[in-house]
Amino acid sequence: MSARQTVNDRIREIDVVETETQAHVFLHQGQIYCTGEPTVISTVLGSCVSVCLWDPVQVAGGMNHFVLPGEAGSSGRYGDAAIDRLVEEMLQFGCRAENIEAKLFGGGSVLPIAGSAAAIGSRNADSALARLARWKLKVVARDIGGTYGRFLRFDTATGVAMMRRLAKAGIAADAVSRPNAA
């Protein structure tokens, strides 16, 4: 596979599974993956945020999965660094910023805690939007906030992001409240 990948060395290696038609990559927290090959990149998000970038001209795309807002060196666990590294990888593929489309997902308030720690999801989302604006990238889709997690799949061949909202822990997604039958 000729894809570029950037991995925080303290995180497990990126899980790559190749099929006959395209590779499938699962991102863990702090990881970034960018490629010019048809690939489906997926991850699971709670308060974390993923930015998907796609250039329809170069047909290249990538995704990150960051944990905290702001910047702390070059760690992909922090939003500013994760977004900067993802954009830089896209530019190395010959992409131009004016052609890159951004999609933003996650930033949920999924933990039963109060105070500033509960706002980490919204701070992650705000940080990502600000950093994308700094790069002057157009955000064409977003699903951020809420009180649920998300399962995200991004197809680098088409730029299509598919997202499924996850139920809160301990509550089935299809649970329905019904009165007792007599």
C-alpha positions as CSV (number, residue, x, y, z in Angstrom):
1,M,0.0,0.0,0.0
2,S,1.4,3.4,-0.9
3,A,-0.5,5.4,1.6
4,R,1.2,7.8,4.0
5,Q,0.4,7.4,7.6
6,T,1.2,9.3,10.7
7,V,1.0,7.5,14.0
8,N,1.7,8.8,17.5
9,D,4.4,6.4,18.6
10,R,2.9,5.8,22.0
11,I,-0.3,4.5,20.4
12,R,-0.8,1.1,18.8
13,E,0.0,0.8,15.1
14,I,-2.9,1.7,12.8
15,D,-5.0,-1.4,12.0
16,V,-5.0,-1.8,8.2
17,V,-6.9,-4.6,6.5
18,E,-6.8,-4.8,2.7
19,T,-9.5,-6.3,0.6
20,E,-9.6,-6.9,-3.1
21,T,-11.1,-3.4,-3.8
22,Q,-9.9,-1.1,-1.0
23,A,-8.1,-1.0,2.4
24,H,-9.9,-0.5,5.7
25,V,-8.2,1.4,8.4
26,F,-9.4,1.9,12.0
27,L,-8.1,4.9,13.9
28,H,-7.4,5.0,17.6
29,Q,-7.1,8.1,19.7
30,G,-4.3,10.3,18.6
31,Q,-3.9,8.7,15.2
32,I,-3.9,10.4,11.8
33,Y,-4.2,8.6,8.4
34,C,-4.0,10.2,4.9
35,T,-3.9,8.4,1.6
36,G,-4.3,8.8,-2.2
37,E,-5.6,5.2,-2.5
38,P,-9.2,4.1,-2.1
39,T,-9.5,3.4,1.6
40,V,-12.3,3.3,4.2
41,I,-11.2,4.9,7.5
42,S,-13.3,4.4,10.5
43,T,-13.3,5.3,14.2
44,V,-15.5,5.5,17.3
45,L,-16.0,8.9,18.9
46,G,-17.3,10.2,22.2
47,S,-16.0,13.6,23.4
48,C,-13.1,13.2,20.9
49,V,-13.4,14.8,17.5
50,S,-12.4,13.6,14.0
51,V,-11.8,15.8,11.0
52,C,-12.1,14.2,7.6
53,L,-10.4,16.0,4.7
54,W,-11.0,15.3,1.0
55,D,-9.7,16.8,-2.2
56,P,-12.0,15.9,-5.1
57,V,-9.3,17.1,-7.6
58,Q,-6.5,14.9,-6.3
59,V,-8.9,12.2,-5.0
60,A,-7.0,12.1,-1.7
61,G,-8.4,12.0,1.8
62,G,-7.5,11.6,5.4
63,M,-8.9,11.6,9.0
64,N,-7.6,12.3,12.5
65,H,-9.0,11.4,15.9
66,F,-8.0,13.8,18.6
67,V,-8.7,13.7,22.3
68,L,-8.1,17.2,23.7
69,P,-8.4,20.8,22.3
70,G,-5.4,23.0,21.8
71,E,-1.8,22.3,21.1
72,A,0.9,20.4,23.0
73,G,3.8,19.9,20.7
74,S,3.3,17.6,17.7
75,S,1.1,15.0,19.5
76,G,-1.9,13.9,17.4
77,R,-3.9,13.7,20.7
78,Y,-4.3,17.5,20.6
79,G,-6.6,19.2,18.1
80,D,-4.3,21.9,16.7
81,A,-1.4,19.5,16.1
82,A,-3.7,16.8,14.7
83,I,-5.4,19.1,12.2
84,D,-2.1,20.8,11.2
85,R,-0.5,17.4,10.6
86,L,-3.5,16.1,8.6
87,V,-3.6,19.3,6.4
88,E,0.2,19.0,5.8
89,E,-0.1,15.4,4.8
90,M,-2.9,16.4,2.3
91,L,-0.6,19.1,0.9
92,Q,2.2,16.5,0.4
93,F,-0.2,14.6,-1.8
94,G,-0.4,17.7,-4.1
95,C,-3.7,18.9,-2.7
96,R,-4.4,22.6,-2.7
97,A,-6.2,24.2,0.3
98,E,-8.8,25.8,-1.8
99,N,-9.9,22.3,-3.1
100,I,-10.0,20.6,0.3
101,E,-13.4,19.9,1.9
102,A,-13.6,19.3,5.6
103,K,-16.1,17.3,7.6
104,L,-16.2,17.4,11.4
105,F,-17.7,14.8,13.8
106,G,-17.8,14.1,17.5
107,G,-17.5,16.4,20.5
108,G,-20.3,14.7,22.4
109,S,-20.9,15.1,26.1
110,V,-20.9,11.4,26.9
111,L,-19.5,11.1,30.4
112,P,-21.7,11.5,33.5
113,I,-19.6,14.2,35.0
114,A,-20.2,17.9,35.9
115,G,-18.0,21.0,35.5
116,S,-15.4,21.9,33.0
117,A,-14.5,18.3,32.2
118,A,-18.0,17.8,30.9
119,A,-17.4,20.5,28.3
120,I,-14.4,18.8,26.8
121,G,-16.5,17.7,23.8
122,S,-17.7,21.1,22.9
123,R,-14.2,22.6,23.5
124,N,-12.8,20.0,21.1
125,A,-15.4,20.9,18.4
126,D,-14.8,24.6,18.9
127,S,-11.0,24.1,18.6
128,A,-11.4,22.1,15.4
129,L,-13.6,24.7,13.8
130,A,-11.2,27.5,14.7
131,R,-8.2,25.6,13.3
132,L,-10.0,24.7,10.1
133,A,-10.9,28.4,9.7
134,R,-7.2,29.3,10.2
135,W,-6.3,27.1,7.3
136,K,-9.2,28.6,5.4
137,L,-10.8,25.2,4.7
138,K,-14.5,25.0,3.9
139,V,-16.5,22.8,6.3
140,V,-19.1,21.1,4.1
141,A,-20.6,18.8,6.8
142,R,-20.6,18.4,10.5
143,D,-22.3,16.5,13.3
144,I,-21.0,17.7,16.6
145,G,-22.2,17.9,20.2
146,G,-25.0,16.0,21.7
147,T,-25.0,13.4,24.4
148,Y,-24.1,10.3,22.3
149,G,-21.1,8.7,20.8
150,R,-20.6,8.1,17.1
151,F,-19.3,5.4,14.7
152,L,-17.7,7.1,11.7
153,R,-16.6,5.7,8.3
154,F,-14.9,7.9,5.7
155,D,-14.4,6.7,2.1
156,T,-11.3,8.4,0.6
157,A,-12.3,7.4,-2.9
158,T,-15.6,9.3,-2.8
159,G,-15.3,11.7,0.1
160,V,-18.4,10.3,1.6
161,A,-18.6,10.2,5.4
162,M,-21.1,7.8,7.0
163,M,-21.9,8.4,10.7
164,R,-24.1,6.4,13.1
165,R,-25.1,7.8,16.5
166,L,-24.5,5.4,19.3
167,A,-26.8,4.9,22.3
168,K,-25.7,5.9,25.8
169,A,-23.9,3.2,27.8
170,G,-26.4,0.8,29.3
171,I,-29.3,1.8,27.1
172,A,-30.1,-0.1,24.0
173,A,-30.4,2.0,20.8
174,D,-33.8,0.6,20.1
175,A,-35.1,0.7,23.7
176,V,-38.7,2.0,24.0
177,S,-40.7,2.9,27.1
178,R,-44.0,1.0,27.1
179,P,-46.7,1.0,29.7
180,N,-47.3,-2.3,31.6
181,A,-49.7,-4.6,29.7
182,A,-52.8,-5.5,31.7
